[in-house]
Amino acid sequence: MKAFYKICLVLLIIGGINWGLVGLFSFNCVGWLLGGSASILSRIVYVIVGVAALCAIPDLFSSDGDSV
């Protein structure tokens, strides 16, 4: 389970960097790399990052801190 949370963390970092680039420079790196923000590949990446964020929510409320 520890590897799962690390994968989620990496995906969240990728998403955070992408949102930072969008906010600072109006540059969507995921869209640029995968053929536009409306392409099916970009949408798949957005969904995967969103699922990773949902999977990381329980870790916010855990008291042991062993998951990551």
Buried (B, 14 or more C-beta within 10 A) or exposed (E): EEEEBEEBBEBBEBBEEBBEBBEEEEEBBBBEEBEEEEEEEBBEBBEBBEEBBEBBEEBEEEEEEEBE
